Amino acid sequence: MFSVLLLLLAWCAAGTACARLCLAAVRAATAIVASAEATGSGDGDGERAGELTLHEAAFLSGGPTRVVDLTLVAMARGRRLLLAHTGWVTVVDPEPEDEWERSVLGAIGPRGQSPLAPVRRAAAAGDAVRGLADRLVAAGLAVPDGGGGRTTVAGAVRQVRVAAAAVVALGVVALLMPQDGGAEDWLVALWFALPLLLSVSCLAIARVEAHPYARWASPAGHRLLAAAVAAAAAEGADRELALVAVRGTRALDEPAMRAAFTHR
């Protein structure tokens, strides 16, 4: 009886996780198709290849916060502000050169100094980033925000992985327990192999059909992302900024600047 209860738990974990993964994939695909049909831009991604800026690449790679991080790093490189390893940002030049700098300076405030974390949050919610998101969604390169469009496949995949691990753990516990009715160990293992097979199959299908598991970029956005960043670097754009746009602040070479973003 105890083994049966463990088997039911295994099936519940695997079934719930796989169902969530399927729903997340369907919702994300539906949102992307609906956006492309509404804007008439589903076939226009080739025209956008040469127009994808570093800020657009940053949004497609890491969302609003990545755009703000890119701006902060660029301003620090240009000696327009200071990023301290203690997690504080100080304004050096209060005159913004573009909408991104204006958003960051506005988030820092009139005192010219602030902890970095609230600056990142405020600037990420600003008009400049929202406008960028709207333009990318209209171009069919970003996943629409709303109606479950950003119910992430990545989160569902993580849940399926956890469910698969849980199935294995429950199976091991069942094998270690005395078997009711003299059930053979191989039969108990076979029982738990079925929900494990379901979980692994869903992961394999997701890997083929939905990888990379994106939160922000649509499939068209992913196709353009690598080429656009490479083109920007070839045209003389700072290589480190391109890496920050795609990989985030962990790509920074300077430990002190990395510490500014990770300080708590």
Secondary structure, 3 states (H helix, E strand, C coil): CHHHHHHHHHHHHHHHHHHHHHHHHHHHHHHHHHHHHHHCCCCCHHHHHHHCCHHHHHHHHHCHHHHHHHHHHHHHHCCCEEECCCCEEEECCCCCCCHHHHHHHHHHCCCCEEEHHHHHHHHHCCHHHHHHHHHHHHCCCECCCCCCCCCCHHHHHHHHHHHHHHHHHHHHHHHHCCCHHHCCHHHHHHHHHHHHHHHHHHHHHHHHHCCCCCCCECHHHHHHHHHHHHHHHHCCCCHHHHHHHHHCHHHCCCHHHHHHHHCC
